[in-house]
Amino acid sequence: MAITQVRAQINGTWYTLSATGTAGQYTATVTAPGATSYNNPGGYYNITVEAVNSAGTTGTADASTLDGLQFYVRETVPPVVTILSPSDGAYVSNNRQPVVFTATDETGGSGVDLASVAVKLDGAAVSAAEVTHTAITNGYSFTYTPAAAMGDGAHTVSVSASDNDGNTAAAKSTTFTVDTVPPALNVTSPAEGLITAAPALTVSGTTNDATSSPVTVTITLNGVDQGDVTVQANGAFSKSVMLSEGANTIVVTATDAAGKLSTVTRNVTLDTSVPQIVSASVVPNPADAGATVTITVVVQSSSGFARTTQVRTTSELA
């Protein structure tokens, strides 16, 4: 019997095959399905072939009877790696800073191959036990937490991943600086416990941080921020403040780029009062030449209380 029709079905679409001139051979050029076969049963498209002869009898075959009808289709779009934190250039104070990133594939793609996800710290591969993951839409969210403390300074974490069809994502990395040491802070003026009659006072000192300069300085006077403080390239700073009568509390805070703080407190008293001499006496008065006499002076202090001072002297009169 002569063959009158040969056709093949791929992903629900039928294609007619034409005789090639070689006995019994039929062929057609078709376009592969636009989606990966990875998610199909067995990971392939099942092709069904029908051949009809002139008597109307139909013969069929598919992937269950012929291995050649298992059609494997690979996607060509690589997954995407995104590092969420810490951002590139960040300063952190945690020496076991977690790095959070995602790896996602296209919708309907083969999906991210978990075994392909590789994380490196400063160029060295990290243990899989240090990386945890949870499923998200089209991929996974990962958290890498270093098992050992990182030293202060710059560190780079790089991430790579592939999908289940072997497409490799563009590697991503983030470089951040670990700083666990607060900045140095030396307040040179005023001295602790200073008592002054001048309301204007200059607060000055030096600061620095070996890992994450520049350092910012804030100054509060009695709990009120005194505004911007300029820190010179050499770490020196100064700020003029106006004291209130009586006790004053000055707090100087240095903050480095990682958020580490150093604080110095100075207690200063402003006393602008003028002592008042209330009374004075000399006893005995008059006195014999060479006699010992007592001088008594009463002074009104700034607190409003009188203070009596007595001085005994011996006069040598000619």
C-alpha positions as CSV (number, residue, x, y, z in Angstrom):
1,M,0.0,0.0,0.0
2,A,1.2,3.5,-0.7
3,I,1.7,6.0,2.1
4,T,-0.7,8.9,1.5
5,Q,0.1,11.1,4.6
6,V,2.7,11.4,7.3
7,R,2.3,14.0,10.0
8,A,3.8,14.7,13.5
9,Q,2.3,16.5,16.5
10,I,4.5,18.6,18.7
11,N,3.1,20.5,21.7
12,G,-0.4,20.2,20.3
13,T,0.4,21.4,16.8
14,W,0.3,19.0,13.8
15,Y,2.9,19.3,11.0
16,T,2.7,17.5,7.6
17,L,5.9,15.7,6.5
18,S,6.9,15.4,2.9
19,A,8.6,12.5,1.1
20,T,12.3,13.2,0.6
21,G,12.8,10.9,-2.4
22,T,14.5,8.3,-0.2
23,A,12.3,5.3,0.1
24,G,10.1,5.5,3.2
25,Q,11.6,8.8,4.4
26,Y,9.5,11.9,5.2
27,T,10.6,15.2,6.7
28,A,9.4,18.7,7.7
29,T,11.2,21.7,9.0
30,V,9.3,23.1,12.1
31,T,9.9,25.7,14.8
32,A,10.7,24.3,18.3
33,P,8.3,25.2,21.1
34,G,9.1,28.5,22.7
35,A,9.2,27.1,26.2
36,T,11.7,24.7,27.8
37,S,10.8,21.1,28.0
38,Y,12.4,20.8,31.5
39,N,9.0,21.2,33.3
40,N,7.3,18.5,31.1
41,P,6.9,14.9,32.3
42,G,10.3,13.2,31.7
43,G,11.8,16.6,30.8
44,Y,10.9,16.4,27.1
45,Y,8.1,17.1,24.6
46,N,6.4,13.9,23.4
47,I,6.2,13.8,19.6
48,T,3.3,11.8,18.1
49,V,3.7,10.6,14.5
50,E,1.0,9.2,12.3
51,A,1.3,7.5,8.9
52,V,-1.7,6.8,6.7
53,N,-1.7,4.4,3.7
54,S,-4.0,4.4,0.7
55,A,-6.3,1.9,2.4
56,G,-6.9,4.4,5.2
57,T,-5.0,2.5,7.8
58,T,-3.2,4.6,10.3
59,G,0.0,3.7,12.1
60,T,1.2,5.7,15.1
61,A,4.3,6.1,17.3
62,D,5.3,8.4,20.1
63,A,8.1,8.7,22.7
64,S,6.8,5.7,24.6
65,T,7.7,3.5,21.6
66,L,10.5,5.4,19.9
67,D,13.2,7.2,21.9
68,G,13.8,9.4,18.8
69,L,10.5,11.1,19.6
70,Q,11.6,12.5,22.9
71,F,12.1,16.1,22.0
72,Y,14.3,18.1,24.4
73,V,14.0,21.9,24.2
74,R,16.3,24.2,26.2
75,E,15.5,27.8,27.0
76,T,18.2,30.4,26.3
77,V,17.5,33.1,28.8
78,P,19.9,33.0,31.8
79,P,18.7,33.6,35.3
80,V,19.3,36.9,37.1
81,V,21.2,37.3,40.4
82,T,20.4,40.4,42.5
83,I,22.3,41.3,45.7
84,L,19.9,43.1,48.0
85,S,22.2,43.8,51.0
86,P,24.6,45.1,52.0
87,S,24.9,47.5,49.1
88,D,28.2,48.0,47.3
89,G,30.3,50.5,49.2
90,A,28.4,50.0,52.5
91,Y,30.0,50.2,56.0
92,V,28.8,47.7,58.5
93,S,29.6,47.1,62.2
94,N,28.7,43.4,62.2
95,N,31.7,41.2,61.6
96,R,29.4,38.3,60.5
97,Q,27.3,40.5,58.3
98,P,24.6,38.5,56.4
99,V,24.5,39.0,52.6
100,V,21.0,38.7,51.1
101,F,20.5,38.0,47.4
102,T,18.0,36.4,45.0
103,A,18.4,34.2,41.9
104,T,15.4,34.2,39.6
105,D,14.6,32.6,36.2
106,E,12.2,33.8,33.5
107,T,8.5,32.9,34.0
108,G,8.0,29.4,32.6
109,G,11.7,28.8,32.5
110,S,13.6,25.8,33.7
111,G,14.2,27.4,37.1
112,V,17.3,28.1,39.1
113,D,19.5,25.1,39.7
114,L,20.2,25.2,43.4
115,A,23.3,23.1,43.0
116,S,24.8,25.7,40.7
117,V,24.6,28.6,43.2
118,A,28.1,29.5,44.3
119,V,29.1,32.1,46.8
120,K,32.7,33.4,47.4
121,L,34.0,35.6,50.2
122,D,37.1,37.5,49.1
123,G,37.6,35.0,46.3
124,A,37.3,31.8,48.4
125,A,34.3,29.5,48.0
126,V,32.1,29.3,51.1
127,S,30.5,26.3,52.6
128,A,27.0,25.4,51.5
129,A,26.0,25.2,55.1
130,E,26.5,29.0,55.4
131,V,23.9,29.7,52.7
132,T,20.2,29.3,53.4
133,H,17.4,29.7,50.9
134,T,13.6,30.0,50.6
135,A,11.5,29.8,47.5
136,I,10.1,32.9,45.8
137,T,8.4,33.5,42.5
138,N,10.5,32.1,39.7
139,G,13.5,31.4,42.0
140,Y,14.9,31.6,45.5
141,S,16.0,34.1,48.1
142,F,19.3,33.4,49.8
143,T,21.1,34.5,52.9
144,Y,24.8,33.9,53.3
145,T,26.0,34.3,56.9
146,P,29.8,33.9,57.4
147,A,30.6,31.1,59.9
148,A,33.6,33.0,61.2
149,A,34.1,36.7,62.1
150,M,35.5,38.8,59.3
151,G,38.3,41.1,60.1
152,D,37.9,44.9,60.0
153,G,38.3,46.3,56.5
154,A,36.9,45.7,53.0
155,H,35.4,42.4,52.0
156,T,33.9,41.2,48.7
157,V,31.1,38.7,48.3
158,S,30.4,37.3,44.8
159,V,27.5,35.2,43.6
160,S,27.0,33.0,40.5
161,A,24.1,30.7,39.5
162,S,22.7,28.8,36.5
163,D,19.3,27.6,35.5
164,N,18.4,23.9,35.0
165,D,19.0,24.3,31.2
166,G,22.6,25.3,31.8
167,N,22.3,29.0,31.2
168,T,24.6,30.9,33.5
169,A,23.7,34.2,35.1
170,A,26.0,37.2,35.1
171,A,28.0,37.0,38.3
172,K,27.2,39.8,40.8
173,S,29.3,41.0,43.7
174,T,29.2,43.6,46.6
175,T,32.1,45.1,48.4
176,F,31.5,46.4,51.9
177,T,33.7,47.5,54.8
178,V,33.5,45.9,58.3
179,D,34.2,48.3,61.1
180,T,33.8,47.1,64.7
181,V,35.9,49.7,66.4
182,P,34.4,53.1,67.4
183,P,36.3,56.2,66.4
184,A,38.9,57.9,68.6
185,L,37.6,61.0,70.2
186,N,39.7,63.5,72.3
187,V,38.1,66.6,73.6
188,T,40.8,69.1,74.5
189,S,38.6,72.0,75.5
190,P,36.8,72.6,77.8
191,A,38.2,70.7,80.8
192,E,35.9,68.7,83.0
193,G,34.5,70.8,85.8
194,L,35.4,74.2,84.3
195,I,34.0,77.2,86.0
196,T,34.0,80.3,83.9
197,A,32.5,83.8,83.8
198,A,32.4,84.0,80.0
199,P,29.2,82.8,78.3
200,A,31.0,82.1,75.0
201,L,32.9,78.8,75.0
202,T,34.8,76.9,72.3
203,V,34.5,73.2,72.3
204,S,37.4,71.6,70.4
205,G,39.2,68.3,70.0
206,T,40.3,65.7,67.5
207,T,38.8,62.5,66.1
208,N,39.7,59.8,63.6
209,D,38.8,56.3,62.5
210,A,41.3,54.0,60.8
211,T,38.7,51.9,59.0
212,S,35.8,54.1,58.0
213,S,36.6,57.8,58.0
214,P,35.4,60.4,57.6
215,V,34.0,60.8,61.1
216,T,31.1,63.2,61.8
217,V,30.9,65.1,65.1
218,T,27.8,66.4,66.9
219,I,27.7,68.6,69.9
220,T,24.8,69.1,72.2
221,L,24.6,71.7,75.0
222,N,22.0,70.9,77.7
223,G,20.4,68.5,75.3
224,V,20.2,70.9,72.4
225,D,22.0,70.2,69.1
226,Q,24.5,73.0,68.4
227,G,24.4,72.5,64.6
228,D,26.9,71.4,62.0
229,V,30.5,70.8,63.2
230,T,33.3,70.9,60.6
231,V,35.9,68.2,60.9
232,Q,39.2,69.0,59.3
233,A,41.1,66.5,57.2
234,N,43.4,66.0,60.1
235,G,40.4,65.2,62.4
236,A,40.5,68.5,64.3
237,F,37.2,70.2,65.1
238,S,35.9,73.2,67.0
239,K,32.5,74.8,67.8
240,S,31.6,77.9,69.6
241,V,28.6,77.5,72.1
242,M,26.8,79.9,74.5
243,L,26.5,78.7,78.0
244,S,23.6,79.3,80.3
245,E,24.0,80.6,83.8
246,G,24.7,77.8,86.2
247,A,25.4,74.2,85.4
248,N,25.9,73.1,81.7
249,T,26.3,69.7,80.2
250,I,28.2,69.4,76.9
251,V,28.1,66.1,75.0
252,V,30.4,65.5,72.1
253,T,29.7,62.4,69.9
254,A,31.9,61.1,67.0
255,T,30.2,58.7,64.5
256,D,32.1,56.8,61.9
257,A,30.7,55.5,58.6
258,A,29.7,52.2,60.1
259,G,27.6,53.9,62.8
260,K,30.0,53.2,65.7
261,L,29.9,55.9,68.3
262,S,32.3,57.5,70.8
263,T,31.0,60.0,73.3
264,V,32.7,62.5,75.7
265,T,30.8,64.5,78.3
266,R,32.0,67.8,79.9
267,N,30.3,69.5,82.8
268,V,30.9,73.3,82.8
269,T,29.5,76.0,85.1
270,L,28.9,79.6,84.1
271,D,29.0,82.1,87.0
272,T,28.7,85.7,86.0
273,S,27.9,87.0,89.4
274,V,30.1,89.6,91.3
275,P,30.8,89.0,95.0
276,Q,29.4,91.8,97.2
277,I,31.3,92.9,100.4
278,V,28.6,93.4,102.9
279,S,30.5,94.5,106.0
280,A,34.0,94.6,107.5
281,S,35.4,95.1,111.0
282,V,38.7,95.1,112.9
283,V,38.7,94.0,116.5
284,P,40.1,95.5,118.7
285,N,40.0,98.9,117.1
286,P,41.9,100.9,118.2
287,A,44.7,98.4,119.1
288,D,48.0,98.7,120.9
289,A,51.1,98.8,118.9
290,G,52.2,95.2,118.1
291,A,48.9,93.7,119.2
292,T,47.1,91.0,117.4
293,V,43.8,92.0,115.8
294,T,41.1,90.1,113.9
295,I,39.7,91.4,110.6
296,T,36.2,90.1,109.8
297,V,34.7,90.5,106.3
298,V,31.1,89.5,105.3
299,V,30.8,88.7,101.5
300,Q,27.5,88.1,99.6
301,S,28.1,85.1,97.2
302,S,26.3,84.4,94.0
303,S,24.1,81.9,95.8
304,G,22.7,84.7,97.9
305,F,24.3,83.5,101.2
306,A,26.7,85.7,103.2
307,R,30.1,84.2,104.1
308,T,32.2,85.5,106.9
309,T,36.0,85.5,106.7
310,Q,38.2,86.2,109.7
311,V,41.9,87.0,109.5
312,R,44.0,87.4,112.6
313,T,47.0,89.6,112.1
314,T,49.7,91.0,114.4
315,S,50.5,94.7,113.8
316,E,54.0,96.0,114.4
317,L,53.5,99.7,115.1
318,A,56.5,102.0,115.4
